Amino acid sequence: MSWYEQYRSRYARLKQAGKPFFPYAVFKDMVVVSLILAALCWLAYFAGAGLEDLADPTDSTYNPRPEWYFLFLFQALKFFPGRLEPVAAVVVPGVSVLLLLLVPLLDRGPLRHPLDRPFWTGLGLASLAAFGHLTWSGYHSPLINPTVEKDPLISRGIRLYREMRCAYCHKINKKGGNIGPELDRSAGSGSEEWLAKHLRDPQSVTPNSAMPKLNLLDDEIQALVAYMKSLGEPFTAEAPKLFTQNCASCHRIGETGGEAGHDLSLIGSARDKAFIKRYIGDPSKTNPDSSMPGFKGQLTEVQIEDLSRYLAGLGR
């Protein structure tokens, strides 16, 4: 009797001695699926999903990373730089999936125990080990850009500004409507108390103002005031000269400046004044790989403050 006939005979005996797929196996599957679904619902309700801040296309310092189940592919791309990236992104995964589909056709032996199939068992374990190693390496790979926390109050003010469509009436960096004043020119000169009163009831502070009463909550007013105060901190006429004398040999603003460093024409849309000030003083504390020299000691604190205000206003 051949191995196939033995297999069919054994299969028939086991089938007669066993229970039908419906309802016994179906019931077990439904129990497991229900438990998993209940666990997912519990996690979704009580733990929630970890979400990042709103996407900011002007932020060139964002560190993109996929979810953990794609980290192995993220790490594999590093072994195929430049034009070879499609090999890691398309060819290698495609060949791997094709190999999985062909396993039933390639491994047609009668034995089913993993130890009786050393080649295919070893290949499977090696693949899992490779996936695990790449995932672990991708998780611990260093960030390309230094991670610097932004002021959460200012970030919320930016979101409120966008959600409430304030740009229909106001301009920032010459972009927006003409009904209200340009916020990057006027908001910084007003006190926080005046701005809060104006946002709470514009008519009480500025009679005949075209701005309607928005019925904002106190924490929303606080966030908007923080954002507006970050826009218009005044700088002196010496600030552009300081940039020309100390920074323009490496950095560009608009059409003038060097190209050894980053273009700073839009730096204010990605970094706030506090970060810029720290970076000018000592770049190595924020980015150890930076080749930029620190200006702490070369420029006074007043000059660094003035220069950081000037740069923070660019690109807003």
N, C-alpha and C positions, 0 to 999 in steps of 0.2 A: 504494500500500500504506500503510495507516494505521500509526501509531507502535506500536500494540498488536500488529499482525501482524508488524512488524519485530522487536519484542521477543520474540515467541514463536518466530520463525524463528532468531534469534540464540541464544536459550536452548536450542533443540533441538540446534544445532550444537555448542555448548559442552558440553552433556550427553553427546553421543556421543563427543567427544574427551577427556572427563574420566574420573575413576575413581569407582567406586560409593562411596556413603556408608559402607557396611559392606563390608570391615572397615577401610578406609583412614582415613576421618575419625574413626571411633569409636576407633581405636587412638591417633591423635594426641590426642584428648580425654582418653583414659585416662592417657596419659603426663603431660599437663599437670596433671590432677587429682591424680595420685599424687605429683608433685613438690610441689604446693601442700600436700597433706595431710602429707607428710613434713616440710615446713618448719614447719607448724603444730605438729606433734607435737614437733619439736625445740625450738621456742620454749616450748611448754607445759612441757616437762620441765626445760630448763636455765634459762629466764628466769622462768617462772611468771607468775601474774597479780598485779598490784599490789592488795593488799587493805588496807582501812582498819581502824581499831579497831572493836571490837564496837559496835553501835548503842547509843547511850545516850539514851533518850527524855527524860531530864532536862536534857540539855545544850542550852540555847537559843542557843548561840553557834556551832553547826555551820554551815558554808557548803556548802549542797547544790549540786552541779554534775553535769550528766549526762556521759556518755562523749562523746568528741570528735565522733562522728558525729551527735549530737543537739545540739551546741552552737549550730548555726545557728538551731534552733527556740528554744532557751533565750534567745538574744539577740533573736530576733524578738518574743518576748513583751514586751520592754521598750517596743516601739512601740505596744502595745495594752494600756494599763494598765487596772486595775480590771475593770469589767464587759465590756470589749472583749477580754479574754484568750481567750475561746472562739473569737473570729475568727481569732487567730493559731494557736491550738492545733488547731482542727478545720476551719474554713472554708477558710483559705488552703491548708493541705496537701491537703485534699480536692479543691479546684479544680485544684491542680497535678497530682495523680494522674489526675484525670479528663481533663485536657488531654493528658497523655501517652498515655492510652488512645485518645483521639480523633485523635492525629496521623496514623495511617495513613488515616483517613477524610478529614481536612482537607487533607492534602498528597498529592494523587493525580496529580501531574505525572509525566511519563515520565523526567525527568532525575534522576540519582542522585548526581552529584558535589556535594559540599558547596558549592563555589563557584557552582554553578548554582542553588542554593536559598538565596539570601541572607537571606530573611526568617526561615526556620526555623533556618538555621544561626546567624544572629545572635541569635535568641531563645534557642537552646540555650546559646550562649556567655555571653549575659547572665545566664541562670539560674545557670550554673556560677560566674560571677564573683560573683553575689549570695550564693550559698551559701558561697563561699570567704571573702568579706568578713565575713559574719555569723559564720562559724566562727572566724575570726581575732579579731574583736572580742569574741566570747564568751569565747575563751581568755584574752584580756588584760583582760577587764572586772574592775574592782576588787572585792575581797571585801566583803561586807556587814558581817561581823564580823571583828575582829582575830584572827589565827591565833596561838595561844599553845600551845607544846608542853607537854604534861603530862608529869610524871615517868613514864617508861616502867616503872619498877619498881612504882610504885603502881598503874598501869594493869593490869599483869599480876596484881598482888595482887587487884584487883577482879574480874578474870576468873576467877581461881582460887576466890575466895569464892563466886561464882555457880555455877561448874561443880561444885564440891564440895557444893553445897546447904547451906552453913553456916547459912543463915537458918532452917533447920528447928529449930535449937537456940539460936541467938543472935539478939539484937535489935540493930538499928542504927536510930536515930531512932524507937524504939518500934515497929518493924516486924520481926517474926520470932518465933521460938519462945521458950519460957520455961525450957528445960532448962538452958542455960548462961547465963553473965552477959551483960549488955548491953555490947557491945564498945565503943560510943562513950563509955561512962562509965568502963569499967575498963581497957581496953587501953592507953590513953594514959599511965596512971600506972605501968605496969610497964616495967622496963628492956628493951632489945632482947635482951640475953642471956637474961633470964628468959622472955620470950615465945618465943624460939627453942627453948629447952629444953622449954618446955611443948608446943610444936607437935611437937617431935621425939618426946617421950615424956611425955604428960600425967601418968601415974601416978608418975613419978619426981619430979616437982615438986609435984604436988597429989595426995597419996594419996586413994584412993576417988573420984577424979574420974570422972564419967560419960562423959567424952570418950574415944573409942577412939584407939589408936595408928594414925596414918594412913599411916605409911611414906612420908613426904614427902621429896623430894630437897632438897638444900641450897639450890639456887636458888629452889625453890618456897617454902621456909621464909623465905628472905630477902625475897621479894616479899610474902608475907602479913604479915610483921612490918612492912614499910614501909607497907603499907596500914593496918594497925591503929594504928601510931604516928601516921598522918595523921588518924585519927579523933578521938582524945581528948586533944589538946593542951589543957591547962587554961588558963582565962582567969580574970581577977579579977572581983570584983563591980562594978568600975568600968567594965568593958567595955560592958555594956548602957547605962550612963549616957553614955558617950562617944558611942555611936550616937545616943541621943536628942538630945544637945546638938549634934552636928555633922552628922548624916546624916538624921535622921527628917523634916526639913523637905522632903526630896525623895524619900526611899526609904521603902518600907513593909516591915514585918515582921509577918506575920499581919494583924490588923485595924487596926493603928495605924501612922501614918506618912503621908508625902506621896505624891503620884502623879506628880510631875514626872520622877522617875527610875525605874529598874527596881525591881520587887518583889524583895526580897532574901530572901524566906522560904525559898527552896530553893537559895540561892547555893552552899552547901557541897556540893551534889550535882553541881554543874557546874564549880566552880573550887576549886583547892586553896589552902592558906594562903599559899604563896609568891606566887601570882598576885595574890591579894587584897591582900597587903601592898604589892606593887609598884604596884598600881593606886591604892590609897589615897594613897601617897606622891606619885605623879606620873602621872595618867591619860593625859596626852598622849603619853607614851613608848610606851604600849601601843596606844592608840586616838587618833590625831591629831585625829579629829573629835569627841572627847568634849567636852561642855560642862561637865563636872564639874571644879571647882578641885582642885588638889593640896593635900594636907595636910602635906607635908614642910616643916618649919619652923613650922607652926602647931601640930602635935602632936609630942610627943617620939617618939623611936624606940621607947621602951618602950610608949607609948600606942598607936602604930600596930601594934606586934606584938600587944598585948593585944586590940585591936579586930579585927585580922585573924583571930586564933584564935577569937574569938567568932563571927564571920561564917562561918568555915570549918566550924564545927560545925552550922550551920543546914541542915536538909533532908537530912541523911545518914540 
